[in-house]
Every structure is written in structure tokens, then in C-alpha cells.
Amino acid sequence: CTFVLPGNHDWYDGLSTYTRFILSRDWLGGWLMPQQRSYFALKLPQGWWLLGFDLALAGDIDIEQFKFFANLAAKSIKPSDAVIIVTHQPHWVLDADEQRSIDELAEENLRELMNHHLAGKVRLRLAGDIHHYTRHVPMALRKKPLHRRSQSFPTNSQSTMDAAPDNGTTNPRKPMSLPPHVKTYVERNRPELIVSGGGGAFLHPTHCYDDHIRVGKEQDEYVRVCAYPNEKISYRLSWLNIWQFRWRNWRLDVVWAIGYFGIASSLFPLCGIYANYIDYNPTQHPAILLFWAFKTVLSLLKQILLTGRISLFASLVVLGLCFIVTDTKLKPSTRLLWGFSHGITHIMGALACLLFVQCITEWTIYEGIVKVPEVKTLKYNAGDSGIDLGTLLYEEYTSHFSHVFDDLSPLNATNVTKQYVLGDDRATMSVSERFYTTAIKVVAMIFTWLFTEIPLLKTILSIFDLPGTIAENHSSICDILCVDDISCMLGNDLERYRYIDRGSMFSYLAAISLYFITFAIPFAGNLFGTWLALTLNIFKAQTDGGFSSLRLQHWKNFLKLHIKNNGDLEVYSIGLHRVPRHWVKDPLWGGGGGSNSVPKKDSWSFYDESCNNKESTPSWQWDSPSKWIPEKRSKKFKPEIVDFTLIKKRNCYSCGTNGQVQSASTPNIPH
């Protein structure tokens, strides 16, 4: 049988999808589904119980669940029994991560149920939601204060346990050893806390959460003894945002392009910017270049504040968005400063891209790379000595290639069509023939008009000369804005924009925007990725955005629980370091037939109506239950045991030799 707890996403539609596909079905993938509510209670062997709670979106159980489980604890759960509690969200981690006060802690009703109706019986708590694996144990510290954000104890599958046996039998293991300054509590039977959300769509970091946490209103101290992946790997993965964020999230290119061009739009063009640089740095020294660029960007930022309209609006929007996306777990002052720093860096980055593009534009004019009319307002101007790329391409076509297309010219096609359409045979044509000939005539006339009335080919070739178009419009606009040979790089008269032809301004902005966004998009994407990496590794925040952007599908994990004959519970965490991306069909998979369908000795069988009323082996007992296997065989695709713990039904301080709870008072808890 299978039982399913709803998560926070299932509650977004009021459990309608969950009810339709889980509660309203009798089976799923060969597994029976007897569940009728969003919560459940399962009685396991050796006096163990598995209780599944639905915390919904409120982070706590409702009164109906409380009554059900309280009645179950009073009538069915024996004093010597042990309980495993399963919830969707690990609030013991979330409460500590969000630094909630005692009055704001979640699971108030659930804690009431655990402390009174299930007192001393809860031995293990399981949860998911966070997409990694961690295990916390109750502890006390000797002569060492509790520190936040301290390093966890490094563990791996080799150092904490032996390899799993291949014969299917249970291999006795010892729980992992703790550092000498850590002493685990055994007096109150407090549960171990396990987060196993390794089946999520992406990986969550482990280094951004506290190793030492305080749980519940009693503020019991817990320490994290295992994390998968470990903190060192998680820390290194965070830096991948610097160079992988942009190409993994390329759909945001539109956002970067619009935002950056909006910031710079009010400052086009920067007339005389290259002349300003030549006068400031005649020796072309790199250090002076950087200082000039920084000084000029600050001047442009000041210009936006003083005279900007669209640029000012876009800058304020960018600042606001950068503050909104900053993690709310940060202190308000830290969030404000970090968000503002992020936004102002984007603004200065947009201005730096503007400065670079405008310098290149005037440099092409100065070096004679493009041909423009004589411009009085540009100090360094090569005039008519530049290259007209569009004209050169058209002249090359007319002198070497135009004669090849003479027979295919629209004019000849029109003449042929006229002879065919207006010939003597028109009266004998059918309706369809007259329709097609008329259509050919119309198309030929359109092509004739395009080639004779307007310079279509020359216009198309001029499109390839974007530098020439940009330089020509740049110089003509600067002639209008800069009157009486006065430099107007940062002091354009807004009234003189009325004298600029709209067509020239539109073509100039459209052409130069292609070059601008070419530099702006990679810069903005890498800058945002760098901000995410710094936030993850310095402030231990932005865990959702910082790792969902990487879309890491590796480091999956799941749990396997085994109850021994003496009542001890073994918990195995199985990890998969790398997930295969290419799969092939397993030749040993029989699809329900062959050797896979032969019942094993002492196996559980079920009644299958589709097999002519014969018994068959369930799929989970097949030798090859999976239809697909990795295309390439590699050790990195092989699951490994990454953590193991042995949980007793009762600890020796609170249980007698027969496993029954002693009535003696619990010893004082050391602090």
C-alpha cells in the first residue's frame, strides 16, 4: 500500500487535485491506496506507529486531526509503543532559519499532542520540503557555547558506515560517533529530526542552515550530524551562479535588455565623449582609463537624477525590484543596504555599457572606419574619408553579379506575363487558368514597382552597415544638440530635442540598441549571478532563488526504514550523487512476465484479476522492477548509503529491561 501526505503546493488549489488523484483512487502504479483523509496512522511491527500529519498552509494541525490522534493515542497506542511522526515541512529547521520568537513558533497543536498524548513515545520525526538530507540529534555541549552558523560535522558513506550487504540481510551498524565536546541527551526520549527532501525538482543548499538549532518552546538544543550534500560541496556549488546563471536562465535576457536600455535611454547620445577621453588620457594609460570611466559613470548617474525622465523611472524600478527579490530573512537594515547595493550596481553597469558603446561609436568616426558628413561639434572627425559599407556592397553587386539575374528580373517577368495573359488564347482559357495568370501578373507588377520605384536592394544592403547608420545619425543629432561648437556631453538642451527628426532618432536608437544589449545582457546576467553567489555564501540567504536558478538535478536521496526483531529502528539514507540523463530499456525487465513474475519463497502475493485469477508477484519484489537503466554504467550513477542511524524504542534511562516505561521520575537534564 502507499500513503501520501499533501504538501504546500497541493493546498494551493484547496486539495482538489490531491483529492482527485490520491483520495479518490484505489490504486496507483500497482500499489493499493486505501487512504481516505489527508492524514493517516499506520501500525507497524514491534510496537511502532507511523503517524502522518497534514499541516496545510497554516503550519499546524487542525482540531479534527488533533481529536483523531488524541483518541488514537488513548485507545490504541500502548505505553511501550514508539511513534514516527511525518510532516511535510521541517519547522524545526524553518523556525530556526527564520529566527522566529517562541510565541511565533509553528506546530503549536502538534507540540501539544506530542508533549501530552504522545509524551515520551515520539522517537523520530521525518519531513521533506527542503530538497536535501539532514539529520539533527538532541545534544548538550560541554564548556562550549552555542554558536550560530558553525560548521557541521563532516560525514560521508565511507566514514560513518560499512557498505550495505548484497545478500539482502541486515548488516548491524553503529551510529556515527560525535565530536568529544558533544553529548547526546537520552533522558527524555527526544526524537531525532530528519529532513529527506531529496526528491525535489532542484537541490537546496546545506551550508545556509544552522548546524545548532533550538527546537520548541523548551528550546531543546539539537546538532546536525549529517548533511547530504555536505557543506563543502554546497558552498562550492553556490559559486556556479557566477558563470552559469545567465545561460541556465536565458529567458531573463529580455528583462535585462529592457531594464538596462531603459536606464540609459534618456542619455543617448553622448556627444563628444571620445574627445573628452582623449583630452583626459592622452597617454592611453589603463589606470587613468579606469578612473575616467568611473568618474564619467558617476557624472551620468548625477545627470539621471537631475534631468532624467525615462532613465530615472527605470532606475527607480530596478532599485525597487532588487529590494523585493532580496531575502526577507535578512535583518531589515541589511536587506535594505544589500538590495540597494545590488540595484545601484545594475544602474552603474547599464551606464558603463552606454559609455562603452558611445565611445566605440565616436571612435569609428575618428578613425575613419565609417563615412559621415563633416561634423562641427565632434572635435575628432575624419569627415568624408571613411568607408560607406552599404554603397560598396551595392556597387560590388552591380559591377559583378547583376547581369546574372537579368533574365530573372521582374521587368522581364512582367513582359512575359503580359504576352501570356493578353495573348490570343485568353478567350479559350478556363476560369482557373485566368485566375493564376492574373495572380502572376499582380506579383510581377509588385516586384517591378519595388525594384524600379524604390531602391529595395540598396536599402537591404544598407541594413548590414549598422555602424555607418549609427555614426551618421549620431553626428547629425549631435549637430542639432550641440550649438555653437559647445561640447554637450552631459548638458544637452532638452528643448533642442524638438528639432531632431523622429525618423532619425528612431533609427538611431533601434540600431544602437542592438549593440547596447549585446554587451548589457551578459553583464547583467553575470552580475545577478554574482550577487546570488555572494548572498548564499556570505549572508546564508536566498536559498530558493540561488539554487533553483542552477537547476541541479543531482544529489537525490530517499530513506529506507527497517524494524529489527528486538524493536530497534534502522534508518538508512540512500543517496544518488549523479542522476543519469540518458536511459535505455533494461533487457532483464519482463514487463510482468518471465522470471520477474515467478513468486519468490515467502513472498507476499496478491490477487490479480487480469492474470486469469492466478497469483503473481508484486513489482516491488521483482529482480528487475525498473523498466529503464542508465545508458552508461558508472559508479557515479550507483546509489550509496550516505547516513545510518539506529533508534531504540526507549532509552535505558526511561525504560526497564522488558521495554516498559518506568514510573520513576526522569533525571535532570544536563545543561
N, C-alpha and C positions, 0 to 999 in steps of 0.2 A: 504494500500500500504506500501511497505518497500523501503527504500533508504539506500545505503551502500557507505561509503567512503573507498577508498583504504588506507592501511597503508604502513609502510616502507617495510614489508615483501612482500606485494603484488607487490611492484615495483622491487623486486629482479629479476623477470623474465620479466620485462617490461610490466606488467599488462596483460600478455597473459592469465593467469589463471583467473584473475578477469574479464576480458572481456568475457571469455568463459562461466563462471558460473553466472555472475551478469548482464552484459550489454547485453548479447545475449539471455537472458531468459525472458519470460513474467511473470513467477510466480515462487515462491519458498515456499514450505510448506503451501500452501493455501493463500499466500499473493501475490498480484499483484506487478510486478516490472516494472514500466514504465520508469525507469532511462535509459538514452541513453549516458550520459557522466559520467566521474569520479567525477563531481561536480554537484550541483543541487541548486535550490531555491524553497522553499515551502511557499505559502501564508497561514497563519494560521488565525484563527478568531480574532476579536477585534483589527485588525491592526498590528498583529505580523507577522514577517517573520523569517523563518529558512533557513540560508544560509550555505551550506556545501562546504568547500574548500578542494581542493586536493593539498597538499604541496609537494607531491612526495618525492624525496630524497634530494632535494635542500633546504628544509625548507622554501619555499616561493611559491606563486602562479605564474604561467606563464602569458605572455601577453594576451593570449586568454581568460583566466579566468578574468583577470583584465578588459578587454573590456566588457565582458559579464555582470559582476556585476556592473560596472560603468554605463552601459546603463540601467540596471535594476533599479539602484538607481535613475537615472534621469527621467525615464518614468513611473515606476510602484510604487515605494516606496514613500508614501506620507510623508510630513513633520512631521505629527503627529504619524507616524508608529514607531514601535520598532523592533529591529533586534536581533536575536540569531545567533551567529557565531559558527560553529562546524568545528574543525580541528582534525587531527589525533594526532599530538604531541603538548603538552603544552609547547611551547617555553618560556612562561613567567617563568616557573619553571626551564627548562633546561638552559636558558641563565644565570639565577642567580646561578644555581648549578655549571655550568662550568666556572663561573666568566668571562664571555665574556665582552670585552670592548664595548663601544657604537657603534663603527664602525663595530664590528663583530656580532651585533645582527641579528637574523633571522627575516623573515617575513617583509622585507623592503617594498615590493609591497603591502602586505596585510595591513600594517600600513598606507601606503599612501591612500589606499582605505577607511580605517576606519576614518582617520583624515579629509578627504575632502569630498568624495562622500557620506559617511555614518556618517558624523560628528554629534555627539550627539544622534545618534539613536541606537547604539550598547549597549544593556543593559546586555547581558550575553554572556560569551564565554565558550564553552564546548570542552573538549578534553579527550583523553584516553592515550594509550601507556604506561603510568606508572600504574602499577597494584595495585592501591589503590584509596581511595577517599580523596580529599582535596578541600577546598573552601577558596579562598582569597577574601578580600573586600578592596576597597580603604580606606585609613586611613591617619590621621595626628596624631602626638604624641605631647603631652603637657609636656614640660620640661623633656623629656626623649629621649636620643639619640637613633639612630637606631643601634641595635646590631645584629650581625650575630649569627646563631645557637642558638638563645634564645628559651626558652620553649614556646610551643603553649598553647593556652587557652584550658583547658580540657573541653570536651563536651561529652555527651552521650545522648541516646534516652530519658532517663528519665528527665534530667535536661534542655533540650532545647525545648521540645515539649510534648504535650499530646499524648495519644495513638490515633491511627487512628480510625475513626468511622467504625463500621461494616455495616452500612446501605448504604454505597456507596456514601454518600453525602460529600461535602467538609466541613471539620471542620476548622473554622477560627483559625489561629495561629499567634503568634507574632514572628518576627525574634529574634534570640538569642541575649541576652544582651552581651555587650563587657565590658572589664575592664575599670575602671574610667579614666585611662590615654590615652585611645584610643578614637578618634573622627573620625567618618566616613565622607568622602567627599560626598557632594550632589550637588555641584555647576556645575560640568562638565558632569554629567550623565556618569561617567566612569563605565564600566561593571564589574560585579562580575566574578571571574575566578574560574571555577570548573573543576577539574580533576576527571573523573569517569572511571577508567580502571579496575574496579573490576572483569571483566570477563576474565582476563588474565590467562594463564596457571599456574602461580605461583604468590605469593604475593610479593609486593615490600615494603620496609620499609618506614615509615613516619617520623621517627626521624632523618633521614640523610639529609633531605632537610630543607632549611631555612624557618622559620616562617615569617620573614620580608623580602620582596623582593622589588626590584625596577624594574619597567616594562617600556619598550620602551625608545626611545631617550629622552623623557621628564623626565625619571627616577621617575615616579609616585610611591609613596610608597603604598604597599599593605601588609596586615597582614593576616595570616592564622587563621581562626576562627573555623575550624573543620577539623579533620583528622580521618579516619577510616581505620585500627585500630588506636587507639590513640598512642601517642609517648611512653607511659609507656609500653604498650603491645609490640610495635615494638622493643623497647630496649631489653626487656626480650627475645623475640624470637631470637634475634641475638646470644645470648649465646648458643642456641641449637646446633650451629655448633660445639661446643667443643666435644660433645659426640655423635652427630647424623650425622656428615658429613661423617664419614668413612662408616657406614653401609648403609646410603642412597646412597652413590656413590661408591659401592664396585667394580665397573668396573675399578676404578683407582688403584686397588691393583696391577695390572700388572705394571703400571707406577712406583709406589713406590718400588716394588721389583727390577725392572731393575735399577732404579736410585740409590737406596741405595747399591745394590750389586756392581754396577759399581764403586761407591765411595770407597768401601772397598776392591775391588778385588786385587789391587796391594800390599796390606799389609798382605795377608794370606801367611804363618801362623805367628802368634806372638809367636815365640819360647821363653820359659822361662817367660811368662807373669805372671803365677801364682806364680812362685818363687819370682819374683820381688815384687808382692803384699805382700807375706808372710814376706819378709825381711823388707818392708816398714811399714807394720802394723801388727806386731806380736801379738798385744793385741786384734785385730779384732774390734777396736773402729769404730762406724758408721761415726763419723765426719771425722776421718782420711781416712776412705774408700772413702767418697765423695771427699775429697781433692785429694787423689791419683788418683781417676778416672778422675777428671777434669784435673789434671796435665798430665796424660797419654794421654788423648784425644788431648790436645794441642800439645804434642810431636808427636802424629800420624799425626796431621794436618801439622806440620812442615815437617814431613817425606814426605808427599804427595807433598808439594811444592818443596822439594829438589830432590827427586828421583822418584816420582810417574809418571806414564805414563797414563795408562787407568784411574786410580783414579783421576789424575789431569784433564784429559779431561772431565770425568764425573762431577767433581766438578765445572768446568767452565760452563758446560751445565746447571747444576742445578742453579747456580748463575744467568745465563742469563735468564732462564725461570722464575725464581722468580721475576726478574726485569720486565719482559714483562707482567706478569699477574697482577702486581701492577697497581692500577687505575691511569689513566693519569690525573685525575682531581687534584691530589696532586701536590704540588709545585715540580719542578724538583729535588731540593736537598732533600726534604722529601721523594719523591718517590725513589731516589737512596739509601738513608740510610735505609728506611724501607724494600725495596726489598733486599738489601744486608744483612740486619739482618735476614730476612726470609731465604735466601739461606744459610748463614753460620750456622744457627741453624739446618737446614736439614743435612748439612755436618757433623756437630758435633754429631747429632743424629745417623747418619749412623756409625760413628766411635765408639760411645758408644755401639751400638748393636754389632759391631765387637768385642769390648773389652769384653763384657759380654759373648759372645759365646766362645771366645778363653779361657777365664778364666774357664768356665764350662768344656771345653774340657780337659784342663790340670788338673783340679780338679778331674775329673773322673779317670784319670791316677794315681794321687797322692793317692786317697782314695781306689784304687784297685777295683773300680766298673767295669772296663773293663780290659781285659788281653792284654798286649802288651809286646814285647820283651824288654830286658834291654836297656835303652836309656842313653847314657853317657851325652848327652847335657842337659837333663832335671834334674834339681837339686833334685826335689822331685818326685821320681818314685817308684811305688810299684812293678815294674817288672812283673814276671810271676804269681804273686799271685792274679791277677784279674780274672774276670769271662768272659768266652768265650760263649756268649749267643747263637750264631749260632751253635756251636758244641753241647752245652747242648740240644738244641731243636732237633738236628738230632739224638743224642743218645737216647733221650726220645722216638722218633718215632720208631727207630729200635728195641728197647727193649720192647715196649708195644703195638705198633699199626701196625707194618709192616706185621705181619702174617695174619692180617685181609684181606689184599689186595693181598695175594699170588695168589689166583685163578684168580684175575683180572689183574695180571701183564702182561706187554707187551710181555714177553717171552712166557707165556702160550698161549696168544692170537695168537702169531706167529705160534706156533706149531699146534694149531687147524686150523688156516688158511691154513697152508701148507698141512695138511691132507685133507682138504676140496677141496683145489684148485688142488692139484696134485693127487687126488684120481682117481678111475677107472671111475667115472661118468663124468669126464671133457669132454670127447668126445661127450657126449649126451647133454651138456649144450647149452643153447641158447646164442646168442650174448650178450644180456643184462645181463644174469647171469654171463658170463665170465668177463664182464666189472666190475660188482660190486665186484666179488671175487678178481679181480686184484687190485681194489681200496682198499679193506680191507687189502690185503697183503702189499701194499705200506705204508699205515698208520701204520700198526703193525710194520713194519721194522723201520719206523722213530722213533716210541716210544721206540723200543728196543735199537736203537742207542743212543737216548737221555738218557736212564736210565743206559746203560752199558758203553758207551764211555765217557760221561761227567757226572759229579755229579750234575744233574739238581736239584734234591730235596735239596741237601745240599746248592747249590747256592741260591735257593729261600729262604731257611731258613736264610741264612746269610744276606739277604736284611733287615730282621727285626732287625738285630744287627747293626743299623746305628751308635750308639755310639762307638761300637768296631771298625767298619771300619774307622770312623773318627779318633779315637785315634791311631790306628795302623799306618795309613798314616801320621798323624800329627807327630808322633815320628820318623818315617823313614825319612820324609822330613827334620825335624829338625836335624837329624844326618848328613845330607848332607850339609845343610846350615851353621850350627854352627861347625866350625872346631876347633880342639884342645881344646875342652871343654870351648870355649869362648862364653859368652852369646851374642845372636844376635837378641834380640827382636826388636830393631829399627835400626839395622845396617846390614841387610842381604846383602851379596855379590851377586850382580846381575849376576856375571859370574858363580856362582855355581848353579844357576837355570838350567844351561845346563845339569848338571849331574842328574837331577831329572827325573825319568821315567814319560813319558807323561800319561801313564795309571794311575799311582798312583796319579799324580796331578789332573787329570780329575775326577777320582772317589772321591778324597778328596773334591774338590770344589763342585761337584754335591751333595755329601752327606751333607756337612756342609751348603750349600746354603738353604737346606730345613729348617734347624733350624734358620738360619740367617733371612730369610724372614718372618718366623713365628713371630719373635719379631719386625722386621723392619716395616712390613705393618701396624699393629695397631698404632705404634708410629708415623709413617709418616702421616697417615690419621688424627689422633687426633691433631698432630702439625699443619697441614694445616688448620683444622677446627678452632683451637685456634687463628691462625693468621687472619682468616676471621672475627671471632667474635671481636677481638681487632681492626681490621681496621674499622669495621662497627661502633663500639661504641666509639672509640677514634678519628679517623680521619673522620668519617661520609662518608666513601667512600666504594667502592667495593659493591655497591647496587645490581647490577645484579648477580654477582657471589656469593655473600654472601647469597642471598635469593633464587636464583634458585637452589642452592645446597640443600636447605631444602625441596623444592618441596611442599610448603604449599598450599593446595587447599582450605583452609577456608578463612573467611572474604571476601566473594564475595559481590558485590554491583551493583546496577543499579539505574537509575533515572526515575522518572515519573514527567511529566510536566502537569500542569493544568492552563488554562487561564480562569479567572473569568469573569463575565459579565461586570464588570467595567474596564476590561483591565489589571488588575494586574495578574502577572505570579507567580504561586506557583510551587516551585521546591522541590520535595521530594527525598531524598536519602534512598533507601531501602537496608538494609544490612542483610546478612546471616552469622551469626557468625560461624556456623559449617555446612559443606556440608555432607549430608548423603552418605555413601558408599554402602549401601545395599538397593535395591529398590524392590518393588512389584507392580503388576498391580493394579490400582485403580478400585475397583468393581463398582464405580459410573460412570466410564468413559464409554460412549456409543459408542465410535468409529464413531460418526457422526449420530447415531440413538438414539432412545429413547427420554428421556426428554431433552437431550442436544441439539437435533436438532429442538426443538419447538421454533419458533421465539418469542422473548420477545416483550413486548409492547414498541413501539417507537424505536425498534432496526433497525439497518441498515442491509438490506438483499441484497443478490446478486443473480445473475442468475447462476444456476448450471446445465450444460448440462447432467451431469451424474445422475441426480435425476429426469429424465423424465420431464425436463423443469419446475420443481417446484422450488419455493423459499426455501432456507434453511438458517439457522443462521450460520454466520462465527464462526470459532473455538474460536476466542478470546472473544466471548460473551457466551460461554458455562458455565454452572455451574461448571463443572469439565473438563477443557480443557486439562489437563495433563494426559497422559496415565499411568504415574508412580507416586507413592508416596513412602516416606521413609518406610522401613520395620518396624522401631521402631518410635513411636510417642514420641517426646521430645521437650521441649521448646527451646533447643539449635538449633533445626532444623527449627524454626519458624522465618520467616523474620520480621525485625523490622525497624521502621523509625529511622535512625541514624542522620539525619540532615534535616532541613527545612529552606527555605528562601522565602520571599515574595518580588518580584521585581516589581516596578511600571514602567509603560511606560515612565514616566518622573518624575523627582523630582520637588518639589514645587518651587525651586528657578529658574527653567528654563522653567516651563510650567504654563500656565494660568489655570483658573478654568475649562475651556472647554477642556482641554487636548492639546491645540495647543501650539506650541513653541513660546515663547515671543521673540520679536525682540530686547529687551533690552540687553545690554551687560552683559556678565557673571561676577558675582562678583569675586573679587580677591580670590585666593585660599590661605587659611592659611597654614603657614609652622611652 
